[in-house]
Amino acid sequence: MLQTRFAIAAVALLACSTTVSAQFAAPPARPAAPKATAPSPRAASCHNGASFDRFLADVKSKAVAAGVSQRTIAEASPYLVYDQGIVNRDRGQRVFGQLFTEFAGRMAAPYRMQNGQQHIRNHASAFARAEKEYGVPPAVIAAFWGLESDFGANMGNLPTLKSLVSLAYDCRRSEMFVNETIAALKIIDRGDLTPEEMVGSWAGELGQTQFLPTHYVNYAVDYDGDGRRDLLRSEDDVIGSTANYIANGLKWRRGEPWLEEIKVPQNLPWEQTDLSVQEPRSKWAQLGVSYPDGRPLPNDNLAASVLLPMGRTGPAFMAYANFAAYTEWNNSLIYSTTAGYLATRIAGAAPMRRPAAPVAQLPFNELKQLQQLLVQAGFNVGKIDGVLGQQSRAAVKAMQIKYGLPADSWPTAELLARMRGSTAQAQPQATIR
């Protein structure tokens, strides 16, 4: 999905994941046309002060220019209303702050693995066709399907058009959601869904693998031959469309692995354990990396990275080129690693090893303080939110290298103490100046 979609998907996933998986998808509710709520005063600041009605008229004009019919505009208009509650949810969202083992233990639980395997058996023909046409293994498709909606059980129950146009009028990502609103109108225009059928997450995602409308337009395929691309009710369409997106949108490499659990030695050059560092498996083997049961890695030139989602004392994985498809689907490292791991489990891999001892995690407030100190040291960590994102991890690694600590990108109390001490020593000098 688009880079700006990823945090939204993370929050939508957390919202749906507490419900136990259902074996078959239930039809989504069809609500009456939604009621509008008044926009907050600041919403119009990026639209030259235009009211929502004026802004909406402009969006409709853009949609017509993009080929949407006046008939579709008229059908959709009762659903194109503003909801401040949607905007509030967007502004208040929090991405993953859990330990990887906690999140993966819940989201890649045995029942979800088994459910994925059962769906592959139930829809064997569609999965086989998708793998032949797109080169995407059934387990990869099933893992995303399970994580995003529990195989259609939890797709959301909010009117999609209301969500999209509300986020479009808000200033945080207006251009993105204007485009998504127009894409949703195109879905209606070509006969895939009606406005009342368009029900999904608060962030405007649709269907059993939670496509944004632009991805629905570009990658949804009619796999059951009924003349519609229905990602809400047709399992075959879901399988084919998800495979198409992974293959052509995320550039999946046919026949190559994506993620494997490994065992790392205590003397590994930790600064090289990063998704940005790719080495042949033969080199990792020379450095002492092996499979968890001690078997050696293949002595070949297949490029891979060592991924340590919880630092050097936590689980370790070999991430291959295809793992980039997971980080493109959702740039949360916890989500993407969990999705890749779940796919390996559905494909028959053993459960990952538990850490020998609990992995210490900085409390929320201390992680926020560390992010503040990293910013003071000149790093861009994105939002100071107490969540260890990719930018924060990169900054942590750089400071670990500076202080001569194991550079595994995992924030520790020792690193925080070093940075606090450095700041305390620098403060009197700043005062003197």
N, C-alpha and C positions, 0 to 999 in steps of 0.2 A: 504494500500500500504506500501511498505518498508519505514522505517523511513527516509531514505535519499531522498525519493520521495516527501515529503510533501511540502517543500517550493517551489519546482518546480510546483506542482499542484496549489499552491496558486497563483503564478504569471500567470500561464496559464489561470486560472479562471478569473483573473482580465482582462486579454487581451481579453477574449471572452465575458465578461459580458456586454459590452457596446452595443452590438447588440441586437435589440428587438427579442424576442423568435419567432421562426417559429413553426407552428403547426406540420409540417411533415419534416423529415430530407431530405435534398437535397444530391444527390450523391456527394462525395468529388471529387475535381479536380484530374486529372491524369496527372501530369507533365511529361515532358521529363526527361530523365536521367539528374541529376543535374551536374553542373560544379564544379570543385574543386577550392578552394582558398588556398594560401600558409599558412601553420601553422606558428604561432608566434615562435620565437626562443626558448622560454622557454618550449614549449609543450613537447619536447623530453626529458626533464630533468629527468623525472621519468621512462624513458624507456631506460636507459643507453645510451642516445644520439641517439637512433635509429631513422631513418627517418620515416615519416608516412607510406611510402610504405613497409618498413621492418616491422613496427609495424602491419600493416594490414595483411601482410602475416602470421604473428604469430597468429593473431585473426582467420584467416581462418583455420589454422592448428588446433587450439583449437576447432573450430566449427566442423570440420570433426571428431575429436576425440570424440566429444559429440554426434555424430550420424548424422550430417547434410550431405546430399549428395553433391557430386561434381557438379551435375546438378544445385542444388540450389545455390551453391557458384558462378557458372558461370552466372546464371540469375541475381543474386543480385549484382555482381561486378560493373556494371556501376553506381550503386547507392551508393556504398561504397566509397565516396569521402569526403575530408575534407572541412569544411566551418568555417573559423575563426569567421564569424559573429555569428554563433550559440554559440561558446565559449564565445564571448563577451557578448552575452545576458545572459548567465549563470552567468558570473562573476559580471554582473551589476544588477542582480535581487534584488528586494526589496520585502519583504513580507509585510503583512498587517500592516498599521500604522493608520488605521481609528478607530473611535469609533465604538463599536459594534452596537449601535442603527443606525448609519449611514449605515454601511455595510449591516446589516440585513434588514434595511428598503428598500434598493435597491435590494438586492439579494433574499430576501424572500417576494417580493412585491406581491400584490394580483393577478396580471396577471400570475405570475409564479405558485402560489398556484392553481389557476384555471386551468392552463395548465396541471399541474400535475394530478389534478382530472379528467380532460378530457382524458388524456392518460390512466389512470387506467380504465376508462369506455371503451375506444377504444380497449384496449388489456386485457379485463377482464379475458379471458380464461388463457392467459399466466401468468398474475399476480396471479390468483387463484392457478394455478399449482405450481408456485414458492413458494407461501406461504405454500402450503401443503407439498411440498418436503423439503423446507429449513427453514421454520418457520419465514421468514422475511416478515413483513407487506408490502403491496403495497406502502403505503405512504413513507416508508423508502427508497425503491428503487427509487421511482419517485423523491424524493427530491435530491438524488445524481445525477440522470439523468438530472434534470433541472439545477442544479448548474454547473455541469461539462461541458455541451455542449448545454444547452437550447434544450434538447430533439433531439440532432443531428444536430441542425442548425449551431453550431460553434465548429467543431472538429479540426480546424487548417488546414493549407494548405501547410505544409512543408514536403518534403520527409523524412520519418521516419528513413530510414537507414543512410542517410547523417547526421541527427541530432545525432543519437546514436554513430556512429563511430567517429564523431568529438569530442563529449564529452568523449568518451573512450580514445582518444589520449591525451586529456588535462589531467593535473595531479591532478585536484581537486578531482574527484571521478572516477578515471580511472577503477578500478576493477569492480565497480558497472556497469558501462556502457559497459565494455567488456562483462559482463554476459548478459546485456540487448540486445546487438548486436547479440550475439549467440542465445538468445531466439527469437529474431525477425526472424532470419534465420530458426529456427525450425517452426515458424508459416507458413512461405513460404513452407517449406519442406513437411509439412503435408497437404498442399492444401487449407488452410483457406483463404489466401490472396496472391496475386502476388506482386512482388517488386514495380510495379508502382501503385498498389492499396494502398500501405502502406503510407498514407498521414495523418499527424496529427500535434500535437503541436511541438514547437521548442525543447521541452524537451524529445521528443521521445514517448509520450503517444499516444495511439491509441483508436479510437472508441468513442461511444456516452457516455460512462462513464469513458473515459480516463484511460485505463489500461496501465501500463507499460508492455512491452512484456513478462516479467517473469510471471506476473499475467495473461496475455492473455493465455500463454501456460498452466498454472496450473489450471485456473478456468473457462476459456471460455467453454461453452457447446453449442451443436447444438440443440436448442430448437424448430426450425421450421422443422427439419427433412430433410434438403436438403443436408446433408453430409458435410457441412462446418460450421465453427464457425465464423460467419461474424458479428463483433461488429460495423461495419461501416454502414451497410444497413439493417440488420435484427432486427427489434424491439423485436421479440420474443427471439432471441439469446442474445440481450442486457439485457432483463429482467431476463432470467434464469441465465446468467453468473454473473450478478451483485449480484443476490441473493446467488449464490454459493460462491462467494468471501466473501460477508458479513457474511454468515453463517459459512463457513469452514476456510476462511482466517482470519476473524476478530472475530470469536468465538461468534456470536450472540446467545443470550439466548432466545429460543423460548417462546413466551407468556408473556415476561416481558416488562415493559415500558423502555423508554430511557431518556426522558426529560419532565419535567412539569414546568410551571411557578408557582411561589409561592410568598407569601408576607412574609417579614421578620420583626421582631420587632426591635426597635431601640437599645435594650439592648442585642442583640444576642452576644454570645461569638465569636467575629469576627475571632479570631485565628483558630476556628474550621471550618470556611467556606473555604474549600479547597477540591479539588478532591482527595487528599490523605487521607482525613478524611471521613470515612463512619460510619454512625450511623443508627439504626432502625428508621423508620418513627415515631414510637411512641415517641422516645426521642426528635426528632425535634419538634413534636407537643407539648411536654411538655415545650420546650424552646420558644414557642410562634409562631412557623412557621405555616402558614396556606395556603390555596389556595387564589388566588387574591381576590375572592369575599367573603372571610371570612370563608368559609367552612373549617372544621377541616381536617387535614390529617388522613388517615386511621390509626387506632391504631394497627399496626402490626409490624412485625420484618423485613420487606423488607428493605435492606440496601440502603442508598442513601447518596449523598454528597450535600451540598449547594454550588452552583456555582454563583459567582458574577462577571460577565465579566467586569463590570465597577465600581466595589467597592460597598460599602454598600448603596449608594444613587441611584444606577442604577437598571436595571432589575435584578431579582433574579430567579434562577431555581433550581429545585431538579433534580440532575443528578444521574441516576441509573447505574447499572453495564453495561448495554448495551451502555451507552454513551462512554465507552472505544472504541467501534467500530468506533465512529466518530473521536476520537483523534488519532486512528491508521490510519484511512483513510487519515487524514491530521492533523498534530500536531499544526497547528495554532488554538489557542483557539477561535478566531473570526470566522474562517471558520467552525470549528467543531460545535460550538454553533449555528451558523446560519443554518447549515445543519440539526441539530437536531430539531431546532425550526421550520424550513420550513416543516419538516416531520410531526410535530404535527399539523401545520396549514392545510396541505393537508388532514390529518386524521380528521379534523373538529374542532380543538381547536380555541378558540377566539384569536384575536390579543393580543400581550403582552401590558401591561400597559406602558404608557410613564412615564419617571421619573417626579416627582413633580416639580423639578427645573433642569435646565441644569447641567450636570455633568462636572465639570472642568477637563480639560485635559492639562497636561504639554506640552508646545510647544516642537517641535522636538529637538531643540538644548538643551533645559533644560533636556529633557529625556535622551539625550546622555550624558550630564554632570552627571546626576544621575547614569547612568550605570558606568561611569568612577569612581565615588566615591564608588560605590558598589564593583567594582573590587579592588580599593585601600583598602577596608575594608575586602578583602579576599574572595569575592564571585566570582563564575564563572557564568557570565551572557551570555556566548557565545559571539557573535559578538556585538560590541558596534555600534549599528545602529539606535538608536532612536526609536526602535520598541519594544513594551512590549511583549516579548515572555515568555514562561513558566519559564525559568531560571531567568529572570529578576523579574517576579512576585514573585517567591519563595524568592529571595533576598530582595525584598521590604517588604514582610511580616516579615522576620526575623528582619529587621531594625525597622519596626514599633513596633514590640514587645520590642525591646531594648529600644526605646524611649518612650514607654508607649502610643503609638498612636493606634487608632483602626486598628487592623491587618487584613485589608480586601484585601491586595495585590495590592491596587490601588495607584500609585504614586501621591503624592500631593506636592504643593508648601511648605507646612509646613515640610514635610519629607526632601525635598531638602534643605531647610534653616537649619534644624538641622544638616544635614550631612555636609553642607558647614561650619557651625560654628564649628563642631567637627574637621574638617580638618584644619581650620584656627588656632584653639587652639593648635593642635598637631604640626603645622609647626615650630614654634620657638624652640620647644624641639628638633626636628630633626636637626635644624640648629646648635644648641648648641653642639649636639653630633658630 
